[in-house]
Amino acid sequence: MRFITKAFIATALATQLAGCFPAIVGGAAATGVMAADRRTSGIYIEDQGIELKASQRISSELGENIHANVTSFNRNVLITGEAFNAETKAKAESIVKEVENVRSVTNELVVAPKSSLSSRSNDTYITSKVKSRLVTENRFPANYVKVVTEKSTVFLMGLVTKQEAADAVDIASGTSGVEKVVKVFEYMD
C-alpha cells in the first residue's frame, strides 16, 4: 500500500513539474532577452502590452478596412501596413495614441489594398536577413535594434547612439531585398 501511495504521489508530481518546465525555460529566455536590452524590464513588458492593446483596438474598431502592424519600443509606437483610405489611417493613429503610456506614434500606414501573403512572407525573410547580419557584423549588441519590414522597406527602432544608428542603417541598407531604410530611433547622445 505504501509503495502504491508513493508511486501515485511521484506520478502526480512528475506531471505537474512537466507543465512547469516550459514556463521556467520561457521565463529564462525572456529574462535573457531583457538583460541584453537597454529598456528596463518594466518598459519591455509595457511595450508588449502597448502592442497587444493597440492591435486589438485597431482590429475591433477598424476590422477589415486595415492591415496594421503595431510595434512599440520604449513606448514609441510604429504603425505599418495598409489602410483602406486616409480616414482609416488617421483613425488607427488616434486609436494608438489613446493607449495608456504611449509616448509617441509614427504612422507609416499606406493607403493601399492589403498586402499579399507572399509580400508579407518576403518581408519576414528580409527582417530575418537584417537581424542575422546585425548579429554577424557584431558592431553592437543586436538586441539594441528592433527590425520591422513592410513592402521591402525596413524600419529600425531602438534606444541607440548615433554611431549604432549609422551602423544599423549601413547593415540594413546593404542587405539584399531592402529597398528603403527608415530610422525610428530614440538617440542616447
C-alpha positions as a Markdown table, in Angstrom:
| # | Residue | x | y | z |
|---|---|---|---|---|
| 1 | Met | 0.0 | 0.0 | 0.0 |
| 2 | Arg | 2.8 | 2.4 | 0.9 |
| 3 | Phe | 4.5 | 1.7 | -2.4 |
| 4 | Ile | 1.3 | 2.5 | -4.4 |
| 5 | Thr | 0.8 | 5.7 | -2.5 |
| 6 | Lys | 4.4 | 6.8 | -3.1 |
| 7 | Ala | 4.1 | 5.8 | -6.8 |
| 8 | Phe | 0.9 | 7.8 | -7.1 |
| 9 | Ile | 2.5 | 10.9 | -5.5 |
| 10 | Ala | 5.6 | 10.6 | -7.7 |
| 11 | Thr | 3.5 | 10.3 | -10.8 |
| 12 | Ala | 1.3 | 13.3 | -9.8 |
| 13 | Leu | 4.3 | 15.4 | -9.0 |
| 14 | Ala | 6.1 | 14.4 | -12.3 |
| 15 | Thr | 3.1 | 15.5 | -14.4 |
| 16 | Gln | 2.9 | 18.8 | -12.5 |
| 17 | Leu | 6.6 | 19.5 | -12.9 |
| 18 | Ala | 6.5 | 18.7 | -16.6 |
| 19 | Gly | 3.9 | 21.5 | -17.0 |
| 20 | Cys | 6.3 | 23.9 | -15.2 |
| 21 | Phe | 9.3 | 23.2 | -17.4 |
| 22 | Pro | 8.1 | 25.3 | -20.5 |
| 23 | Ala | 7.2 | 28.1 | -18.2 |
| 24 | Ile | 10.6 | 28.1 | -16.5 |
| 25 | Val | 12.5 | 27.8 | -19.8 |
| 26 | Gly | 10.3 | 30.5 | -21.4 |
| 27 | Gly | 10.8 | 32.8 | -18.4 |
| 28 | Ala | 14.5 | 32.3 | -18.5 |
| 29 | Ala | 14.6 | 33.1 | -22.3 |
| 30 | Ala | 12.6 | 36.3 | -21.8 |
| 31 | Thr | 14.9 | 37.3 | -18.9 |
| 32 | Gly | 17.9 | 36.8 | -21.2 |
| 33 | Val | 16.3 | 39.0 | -23.9 |
| 34 | Met | 15.5 | 41.7 | -21.4 |
| 35 | Ala | 19.0 | 41.6 | -19.9 |
| 36 | Ala | 20.5 | 42.4 | -23.4 |
| 37 | Asp | 18.1 | 45.3 | -23.9 |
| 38 | Arg | 18.6 | 48.9 | -22.9 |
| 39 | Arg | 15.0 | 49.2 | -21.8 |
| 40 | Thr | 14.1 | 48.4 | -18.2 |
| 41 | Ser | 12.2 | 45.1 | -17.7 |
| 42 | Gly | 9.1 | 47.2 | -16.8 |
| 43 | Ile | 9.3 | 49.2 | -20.1 |
| 44 | Tyr | 9.9 | 46.0 | -22.0 |
| 45 | Ile | 6.7 | 44.5 | -20.6 |
| 46 | Glu | 4.9 | 47.8 | -21.1 |
| 47 | Asp | 5.9 | 47.8 | -24.8 |
| 48 | Gln | 4.4 | 44.3 | -25.2 |
| 49 | Gly | 1.2 | 45.4 | -23.5 |
| 50 | Ile | 1.0 | 48.5 | -25.8 |
| 51 | Glu | 1.4 | 46.3 | -28.9 |
| 52 | Leu | -1.3 | 43.9 | -27.8 |
| 53 | Lys | -3.8 | 46.6 | -26.7 |
| 54 | Ala | -3.3 | 48.8 | -29.8 |
| 55 | Ser | -3.6 | 45.8 | -32.2 |
| 56 | Gln | -6.7 | 44.6 | -30.5 |
| 57 | Arg | -8.3 | 48.0 | -30.6 |
| 58 | Ile | -7.5 | 48.7 | -34.2 |
| 59 | Ser | -8.8 | 45.3 | -35.2 |
| 60 | Ser | -12.1 | 45.7 | -33.2 |
| 61 | Glu | -12.7 | 49.3 | -34.4 |
| 62 | Leu | -11.5 | 49.1 | -38.0 |
| 63 | Gly | -11.9 | 45.5 | -38.8 |
| 64 | Glu | -11.4 | 44.6 | -42.5 |
| 65 | Asn | -10.5 | 48.1 | -43.5 |
| 66 | Ile | -6.9 | 47.8 | -42.4 |
| 67 | His | -3.9 | 45.5 | -42.1 |
| 68 | Ala | -1.9 | 47.1 | -39.3 |
| 69 | Asn | 1.3 | 46.0 | -37.5 |
| 70 | Val | 1.9 | 47.8 | -34.2 |
| 71 | Thr | 5.5 | 47.8 | -32.8 |
| 72 | Ser | 6.4 | 49.6 | -29.6 |
| 73 | Phe | 10.0 | 50.3 | -28.4 |
| 74 | Asn | 10.5 | 52.4 | -25.2 |
| 75 | Arg | 6.8 | 53.4 | -25.6 |
| 76 | Asn | 7.4 | 54.9 | -29.0 |
| 77 | Val | 5.0 | 53.2 | -31.4 |
| 78 | Leu | 5.4 | 52.5 | -35.1 |
| 79 | Ile | 2.3 | 51.5 | -37.2 |
| 80 | Thr | 3.0 | 49.9 | -40.5 |
| 81 | Gly | 0.7 | 48.2 | -43.1 |
| 82 | Glu | -2.1 | 49.2 | -45.3 |
| 83 | Ala | -5.3 | 51.3 | -44.7 |
| 84 | Phe | -8.4 | 51.3 | -46.9 |
| 85 | Asn | -8.4 | 55.1 | -47.0 |
| 86 | Ala | -6.9 | 58.3 | -45.4 |
| 87 | Glu | -9.6 | 58.3 | -42.7 |
| 88 | Thr | -8.9 | 54.8 | -41.7 |
| 89 | Lys | -5.2 | 55.6 | -41.5 |
| 90 | Ala | -5.9 | 58.7 | -39.3 |
| 91 | Lys | -8.3 | 56.7 | -37.1 |
| 92 | Ala | -5.7 | 54.0 | -36.5 |
| 93 | Glu | -3.2 | 56.6 | -35.3 |
| 94 | Ser | -5.8 | 58.2 | -32.9 |
| 95 | Ile | -6.6 | 54.7 | -31.5 |
| 96 | Val | -2.9 | 54.1 | -30.8 |
| 97 | Lys | -2.4 | 57.5 | -29.2 |
| 98 | Glu | -5.3 | 56.7 | -26.8 |
| 99 | Val | -3.5 | 53.6 | -25.4 |
| 100 | Glu | -2.1 | 54.2 | -22.0 |
| 101 | Asn | 1.6 | 55.1 | -21.7 |
| 102 | Val | 2.2 | 55.7 | -25.4 |
| 103 | Arg | 4.8 | 58.5 | -25.7 |
| 104 | Ser | 4.7 | 59.0 | -29.5 |
| 105 | Val | 3.3 | 57.4 | -32.7 |
| 106 | Thr | 5.0 | 57.2 | -36.1 |
| 107 | Asn | 2.2 | 56.3 | -38.6 |
| 108 | Glu | 3.7 | 54.6 | -41.6 |
| 109 | Leu | 0.5 | 53.1 | -42.8 |
| 110 | Val | 0.0 | 53.5 | -46.6 |
| 111 | Val | -3.4 | 53.9 | -48.3 |
| 112 | Ala | -3.5 | 50.8 | -50.4 |
| 113 | Pro | -5.1 | 47.4 | -50.8 |
| 114 | Lys | -3.9 | 44.8 | -48.2 |
| 115 | Ser | -0.6 | 43.2 | -48.9 |
| 116 | Ser | -0.5 | 39.7 | -50.2 |
| 117 | Leu | 0.7 | 36.7 | -48.2 |
| 118 | Ser | 3.7 | 36.4 | -50.5 |
| 119 | Ser | 4.6 | 40.0 | -49.9 |
| 120 | Arg | 4.4 | 39.5 | -46.1 |
| 121 | Ser | 6.4 | 36.3 | -46.3 |
| 122 | Asn | 9.1 | 38.2 | -48.2 |
| 123 | Asp | 9.1 | 40.9 | -45.5 |
| 124 | Thr | 9.6 | 38.3 | -42.8 |
| 125 | Tyr | 12.5 | 36.9 | -44.8 |
| 126 | Ile | 14.1 | 40.3 | -45.2 |
| 127 | Thr | 13.7 | 41.0 | -41.5 |
| 128 | Ser | 15.4 | 37.7 | -40.6 |
| 129 | Lys | 18.3 | 38.6 | -43.0 |
| 130 | Val | 18.8 | 42.0 | -41.5 |
| 131 | Lys | 18.7 | 40.6 | -37.9 |
| 132 | Ser | 21.2 | 37.9 | -38.9 |
| 133 | Arg | 23.5 | 40.5 | -40.4 |
| 134 | Leu | 23.2 | 42.6 | -37.2 |
| 135 | Val | 24.4 | 39.6 | -35.3 |
| 136 | Thr | 27.2 | 38.6 | -37.6 |
| 137 | Glu | 28.6 | 42.1 | -38.2 |
| 138 | Asn | 28.8 | 42.4 | -34.4 |
| 139 | Arg | 29.2 | 46.2 | -34.4 |
| 140 | Phe | 26.9 | 46.5 | -31.3 |
| 141 | Pro | 24.6 | 44.1 | -29.5 |
| 142 | Ala | 21.9 | 43.2 | -32.0 |
| 143 | Asn | 19.1 | 43.4 | -29.4 |
| 144 | Tyr | 19.6 | 47.2 | -29.3 |
| 145 | Val | 17.7 | 47.5 | -32.6 |
| 146 | Lys | 14.3 | 46.2 | -33.5 |
| 147 | Val | 13.7 | 45.5 | -37.2 |
| 148 | Val | 10.3 | 45.7 | -38.9 |
| 149 | Thr | 9.8 | 45.2 | -42.6 |
| 150 | Glu | 6.8 | 46.3 | -44.7 |
| 151 | Lys | 6.8 | 46.0 | -48.5 |
| 152 | Ser | 10.6 | 45.7 | -48.6 |
| 153 | Thr | 11.0 | 48.9 | -46.5 |
| 154 | Val | 13.0 | 48.3 | -43.3 |
| 155 | Phe | 12.1 | 50.3 | -40.2 |
| 156 | Leu | 14.7 | 50.4 | -37.5 |
| 157 | Met | 13.8 | 51.2 | -33.9 |
| 158 | Gly | 15.7 | 51.3 | -30.7 |
| 159 | Leu | 17.5 | 53.2 | -28.0 |
| 160 | Val | 20.8 | 53.8 | -29.7 |
| 161 | Thr | 23.9 | 56.1 | -30.0 |
| 162 | Lys | 24.3 | 57.9 | -33.3 |
| 163 | Gln | 27.1 | 55.5 | -34.2 |
| 164 | Glu | 25.0 | 52.5 | -33.5 |
| 165 | Ala | 22.2 | 54.0 | -35.7 |
| 166 | Ala | 24.6 | 54.7 | -38.5 |
| 167 | Asp | 25.9 | 51.1 | -38.3 |
| 168 | Ala | 22.4 | 49.6 | -38.2 |
| 169 | Val | 21.4 | 51.7 | -41.3 |
| 170 | Asp | 24.6 | 50.6 | -43.1 |
| 171 | Ile | 23.9 | 46.9 | -42.3 |
| 172 | Ala | 20.2 | 47.1 | -43.2 |
| 173 | Ser | 20.7 | 49.1 | -46.5 |
| 174 | Gly | 23.4 | 46.6 | -47.6 |
| 175 | Thr | 21.0 | 43.6 | -47.2 |
| 176 | Ser | 19.6 | 42.2 | -50.4 |
| 177 | Gly | 16.0 | 42.8 | -51.0 |
| 178 | Val | 15.9 | 46.0 | -48.9 |
| 179 | Glu | 14.5 | 48.9 | -51.0 |
| 180 | Lys | 14.5 | 51.6 | -48.3 |
| 181 | Val | 15.5 | 52.1 | -44.7 |
| 182 | Val | 13.6 | 54.3 | -42.3 |
| 183 | Lys | 15.0 | 55.3 | -38.9 |
| 184 | Val | 12.6 | 55.4 | -36.0 |
| 185 | Phe | 15.3 | 55.6 | -33.3 |
| 186 | Glu | 15.5 | 57.3 | -30.0 |
| 187 | Tyr | 19.0 | 58.6 | -29.5 |
| 188 | Met | 21.0 | 58.4 | -26.3 |
| 189 | Asp | 23.6 | 61.0 | -27.1 |
